[in-house]
Amino acid sequence: MQRSLKLPAYLTLIVLLSACDQTKKPVDAAATGAEGEAAEVIIPVQVSVPERASISEYFETTARVEAEARVEVTAQGMGKCTHVKAEEGQRVARGDVLAELDKEESLTMLRQAEVQVNQQQNQFQRAKDGLALGLTPKVEYDNARFAYEQAVASLETRKIQVDNLTVRAPISGIVTKKNVQVGMLVSSGMPVFSVVDPSTFLLVIYAPEKELTRVRVGQAAKVAIDAIAGEEFDTTVRRINPGVDPQTGTVKVVLDFDKEVRSRLRDAAFARVRLVMDTHEDAMLIPKDAVFEENARHYVFVIGERSPESEKTATETPATGTDAEPKSEATSAPEGPVYLAQRVEVDTGLEDSASVEILGGIDENAQVVTMGQHTLKSGTKVTITDTNAVLESRLAITTEQALATAKEKRAAGAKTLPALGGRRRMR
């Protein structure tokens, strides 16, 4: 009796499992295609051929423009500032007056010193005449002479003190800093002005010790100044410090500007320096992004022979009719012929920020993949396209066309959603 009750239950379970198998087959068929093979993806890439040009290897660093002739002008006297005769940015000549300090007290002391000199001079003259007549002893003469000489020295000191109350430019140049105002009490040794000579502008960089053998006097360098956007200036190595800084392991290198360039520079302007370490003329170059490294070797992808099977697929007429389902973007026919991408090992030479020198591995006629290569492997089917043209064509689509395309894609996706949802519930 119990066996007869269990038999219908087993039959029901078998029917349900069979139904699930039947519903699963259309899903697998839809995913793999009519012949049971996975849909083939053809990757669009952009290519270019090597070009001949010169390339240089650079040591890149930063520095600030500085003047070799730079003076921090300090006050030599002490007093209240009464006049300021120079402003920042003003060009001055050597000896020009920059500021004046109060001289009233010093001038009074100078006049006292002058009176003292006259008095000691008269006494010395009388002692000299008396010695000549035998009326004055030699000791008295010597004392008068010493007193007179001391008064003269004191007068010279007072004159220097008065002169120090006038702040003068020690060199010809441009005032870059002013630290004094009228009425300010200035003390001796206080920095009041900064003057630089723009004709002595230069750059100081610090090259690594290992590059010392590759740096020489007269070597060229390219310099970009942030304050002068869009221009790059040529400089040369003027001198190299023979010693190595033990703390940083670098060597001081001085770069010199041309005379006409110095007049356009500004003190302490930020500069980006590219010191030319080596240059190869007529080198075969490809874009730097096209080269990738793997296990210390360099590779590129090049376009190989055409793929006949893919060309045939690309030229087939798509199915039409009311029951035909729209094709996805991955299975749509590619534009143009289809090729096979091949990975090739290359020997590289010099490189800069944009290009790499190729010494071997490919020839000048090779079509090197410059965009889209990161998704490739040897044997991948690709089609050549122009990225800029594609972007321009897409930007040219109107809003109405974009909305219509989006509606078509939504409608195509909605046809497959109910069937897939039903199968999931069956499972």
Helices and strands as residue ranges (DSSP letters): H 2-32, E 43-48, E 51-64, E 66-67, E 70-74, E 79-84, E 91-92, E 97-101, H 104-133, H 138-164, E 166-168, E 173-178, E 185-186, E 191-196, G 198-200, E 201-208, G 209-214, E 220-225, E 233-240, E 250-256, H 259-262, E 270-287, G 288-290, E 292-294, E 297-306, H 308-315, E 338-351, E 355-360, E 368-371, G 373-375, E 381-384, H 387-395, H 399-426
